[in-house]
Amino acid sequence: GLLYQEYRDKSTREEIETRRLQDSQTDPEETSPSEETSSEAEPTSTIENKAPPQINLLRNSNSRFNLWQDLPEVQSSGVLSILQPDEIKLQEAMFELVTSEASYYKSLNLLVSHFMENERLKKILHQSEAHILFSNVLDVMAVSERFLLDLEQRVEENIVISDVCDIVYQHTVNHFSVYITYVSNQTYQERAYKQLLQDKPAFREVISQLELDPKCKGLSFSSFLILPFQRITRLKLLVQNILKKVEEKSDRESTALDAHKELETVVKACNEGVRKMSRTEQMISIQKKLEFKIKSVPIISHSRWLLKQGELQQMNGPKTSRTLRTKKLFREIYLFLFNDLLVICRQIPGDKYQVFDSAPRGLLRVEEL
C-alpha cells in the first residue's frame, strides 16, 4: 500500500514497463493475420458476463494493483486481446485516477489518525493552534472518501471502465469547495507550524517521534499537510491525460472537458485564496508596525495590497549653496506604496515606523527635478 507521496513515481515506472511489454506483444512480425482475425471475431459477451472486479481500494489499503491490466479479473477475462491498444491506454488513464485517489485517501487518513488525533499532540496544542494547523482536513477527507466510493462503484460495474470524468465533474461541482478553504489557509498553516517548532520543544519532540513511525515511510509531517493542494492540481493533470486518450467528439471527451473546466475553476480559486490570505497576512503585519503622528489611516482592506516598500532620501530646503552649507540637505524616510495609497514614515526603534504623511495614490503628483 503506497502513500500518495510515493504513488506518482512508482506508477510512472510501472506504466513505462507496461508500455514496453505492450510494444513487444503487438510487434507486427510476431502477430499473424489469422491470430488477429480470431481475436477480432471473439464475442464481447464474455466481458459483460464476467463478474465485476471487487477492487475495494478504500477498504483494502494494501492493494498492490496500480495498473488496470494487472487486475486478475482483467487478465483472466481475455479482454486484453480484444481491446485496441488505444482503449487499453485509456483504461489505464482512468484507472490511475481511481488508484491514486485511494492512495491519497490513505495518506489523508494517516494525517488524521496518526498526527491530528494523537493524544500527546492534543495535550500540547491549544484548540486554536490545532485548528490553524489542520484546518478543515476532516471535511477534505470526507469528500475524498465519498469520491473514492463512487469511483470504486463505477470500476466494479464492469471490467472495462465506462467513464470516470462524469463522477469527477459531479464531485468537483458539488463538494470540492472544501479544497479552496484548506488551500487558502496554507499561509497561516505554514506560519503556525514554524512558530510551534520554534516555541514549543514538546511539539517538536512529538512530531519527530511520530515521523519516525514506519507508517510514515520516512515522510515528514509537512508533506502530509500539503497533500490537498497537491491532489487538486494533480487531479486536473489526470483528467488532462484522459482527455488526450479519448475519442474525439465522443461522450467521454465531453465529460472529460466538463470535468477539466470545473477543476480548473477550483484550482484558480485555490490560488486566488492563497494570494488573498498572503496579502491579508502582510497587511496585518504592516499595520502592527505603524504609529501615526498624524490622523490614523486604516491600512487593512480586502481591496488593498502592498506594491513596494523601502528606504529613500528626502531632499529638504531651498536649493542654494548657502542652504547646503548650513543645513542637512537629505533626511531618511521610509515609504509603503500600496495599490491605492502612499504612506510616508520615519523608521524608529523597535522595528516600528512613525507615519507623518499619507495620500491616496490617485492624488499623487510627480515632478521632474
N, C-alpha and C positions, 0 to 999 in steps of 0.2 A: 504494500500500500504506500503510494507516493504522496508526500506532502506537495501542495501546489507549487511551492518554491522550487521543487526538484522536477516537477512534471514536465515542463516545457522542453528542457534539454534532452530528457530521456525519450520523450515521444518523437522528437525530431530525429534522433539517431535511429530509432526503430523504423520510422517511416522511410528513411533513406535506404535502410537494409531491405525493407519490404519491396520498395520500388526496384531495387537491383534484382530481387528474386522474380518479380513480375516480368521484368525485361528479359530475363533468361528463359522464363517459361513461355513467353509469347514470341520467341525468336522464330521468324518465318521458315528458316531452314529445318527446324525441329518439328514443325507442325504440318501434317499432311492435309491435303484438301478433304479427304474422307473424314478425318477427325473433326475438322471444322464443321462439316455438314451434319455429323451426328450430334455435335454439341448444340447447334442451332435448332435441330429438329426435336431435341429433348423437351417434353412438355413442361410448362412453367407451373403446372398444378402442384408439382412436388414441393415447390417453395411454399405455396399457400397452405398446404395440408400439414406442413411441418409444425410441430409445437413451438410456440413463440419462446425465444430465449429468456430465461429468468435471470436477468442481469443483476438486479438488486444492488446497484452501485452504492446507494445510500446506506443500505443496511449491511452490506459486506464491504467494509473499507479496505479489506486485504485483496480485493480483486486485482488480478495481475494482467487483465486484458486492456491494453492501451490501443489495440488495433481491432477494427471490426472483423477483419478476416481471421483473427486469432481465436474468435469465439468458437468453441467446439460445435455449436449448433450450425454455424455458418459453414464450417469446414465439412461437416457430415451431410449437409443438405444438397451438395452438388451445385449450389448457386454460383459459386466462383467460376465454374466452367460455362455458365450460361450468360452471365452479365458481361457487357462490354467493359474494357479497361477504364473508359471514362466514367462509367457508372460506379465502378468499384472505387475509384478515386473520390467520387462524390460521397459515397457511403462512408469512406474513411474520414472525410472532412466533417460530415455531420456527427459521426460517432466521436470524433475528437472533442467536439463541443460538449457532448454529454459526459465523457470520461473526465475531461478537465474540470467540469463543474463538480463532479464527485470528489475529485482531488482537492479542489478549492474549499468545498464544504467541510472536508476532513480537517483542513488546516484552520478554518474558522472555528470549528468545534474544539480544536486543541487550544486556540487562543482563549476561548471562553472557559472550558473545563480545567485546563492546566494553569492558566495565568489569572484570568479575571475572578474565578471562583476559589482560588487558593485562600485558605483560611488565614495563613500568616500574612499574606499580602493585604487581605481585607482589614486586618487589625492595624496595619501600618498606614494605609491610605485613608485620608479624610474622604467623606462621601463626595464632596465637590471635586477632589483630585481624581477619584476613580471615574467620575462622570466625564471629566475632560479627557482622561487617558483612554477610556474605552468607548466613549461617545455612544452611538446607537447601534453598537455591534450586534446586540441581540436581535434587533429588527432586521439587520442585514443578513444574519444567519437564518432567521425565519423565512425571509424572502428566497434565499438560496435553497433552502430545504423544499419549499413549495415548488420552485422552479425545477429542481432536480427530480422530484417525484413525477411531475408532468412529463419531463423528458424521458424518464425511465419507462413510464407507461407507454409512450409512443414507440420506444425501441422494442418493448415486449409485445406490441401488437402484431408485428411481423418481422421476420428475419431481415428482410430488405426494408430499410427505414424509408417511410414515405416522404417525410419532411420534418425539420425541427425549427425552421425560421418562423413559422406561424406561431409557435409557442414562445419563441424569443420575443416576437413582436408584442404579443398579449401581455407578457410579464414586464416588458420594458415600459409599456404604456401605463399599466395598472399598478406596478409595485416598485419599479427601480428608482423612484424618487428618494428612497432611503439612502442610496449611494451619494446623492447630492449633499444630504445632511452630513454624512460621515466624512466625505472628502473635504467639504468646506471647513470642517473642524480641524483639519490637518495642521494648520499653523499653530493653533492653541495646543494641540496634542503634542507636537514636537517640542514646543517650549516647555510644557509641563513635564515631559519625560526628562529633558535635560536638567531642569530645575530639581526634580526629585532625585536624580542620580547625584547631583551636587550637594543637596541639602540633607538628604536622608540616607545615611550609611546603611541602615537596616533594609531600606528598599533596594539599594544597590546589591546588598548581600543576597537577599531572597531571589531577585531576578537572576543573578549569576548562577545560583543553585538550580533554579528552575530550567535555565537554558542548558545546563549540563545533563538534564534527564535524557535518556536515549530516545524518548518520544519525539524530542525536538530535532533529532538527527544533526546536531551541531549548528542549528539555525538560531539566529538572535531573536529576542523578543520584538525588536523594532521591525524585523522582516515579516512578522505576523501582523503587526499593526497596520502596515501599508497594503495588506492583501486586497481590501475592497477597491482601492484606487487602481491597482494593477489589474484586477479582474474586469472592471468595467471597460477599460481600454483594450484588454485582451479579447473580450467578447466581440468587440467591433471588428477586430482583425480576423477572428474565427469566422464571422459572418461574411467578411470580405473574401476569405478563402473559399467558402461555399459558393459565393456569387461567381467566382471565376470558373467554377466547375459545372454549374447548372446549365441546362439547355436554354438558349436564347428564346425570349418571348414565351417561356413556359410559366405555369403556375408557380413553380418553385423559384423561378427567377423573380417573380412579382413579390412573393412573400419575403425573399431574401433582401430585396430592395427596400421594402417597407421596414423590415427589422433593422437594417443598417441605418436608415434615415432616423429612426427613433433612438437608436443607440448613440448616434452622432449628436443628437439633441441633448441627451443626458450627459455625455462626455463634455460638451461645451458648457453646460450648466455647472458641472463639477469644476471645470477650470475657472469659470467666472466666479463661482463661490469661493474658491481658494484665493483668487485675486482680491475680491472684496474684503474677505476676512483679514488678509495680509495688510491691506490698506488701512482698515479699521484699527488693527493692532498697532500700526505705525503712528496713526493719528493720536491714539490714546497715549502712546509713549511720548510724543512731542508735547501734547497738552500738559503732561505732568512736569515737563522741564521748563515751562514758560511762566514767568512772573511779570504781570502787567504794571508798568509805571503809568500807562495811560488807561483809558476806559477799556475794560476787558472785552475781548472779541472771542465769541465761541468758535473754537477750532474744529471740533469733531462734527462731521457732517457726512451722510451717506454719499453725497454727490461730490465730495472733495477728496483729492489725493495729492500727495507731495510730488513735485516735479524735480526740484533741486534744493539743496541746502549747502551752506558753506560760508567761509570767512572771506570778507572783502575789505578793501581800504576805502574809506570815505574821505573825499577832499573837502577841506574846510576853509573858510575865509576868502577875502578878495585876492585875486591872483596878482599881487605886486611884489616886487623884490623886498620892499620894506616889511611886508607881512611874513615873507619867507624867513627873514632874519629874526623876527620877534615872536612868531607863533608856529606851533607844530602844524604842518600842512595836512597830515593824514591822521585818521583815527581808525581803530579796528572796529568793524561791525560784523554782525552775523545775520545772514538772510535765510528765511524759509520761503521758498516760492512754491505756492500751491497752484492748481489749475485755475483757481478763481480769486486768489488772494496773495498779497505780498506782506510779510511780517518782518520788520527790521528790529534787531535786538543787539544787546551787548552781552557778551559771554561773561558770566560771573562765577565765583567759586561754587563748587559742589555740582558741577556738570549742569548748571542752570543757565537760563537766558532771560535777561530783563528786556521786555518789549517796550520800545519808546516810540514806535510809529507803525502804522499798517495802512493798507489801502486795497480796495477791490482791484483786481487785475485790469478790469475794463477802464479804470480811471487813471492808469499809469501813463506817463508821457516820457519818451526817450529823446534826449537831445545829444547832438554831436558836440564833443568838447574840443 
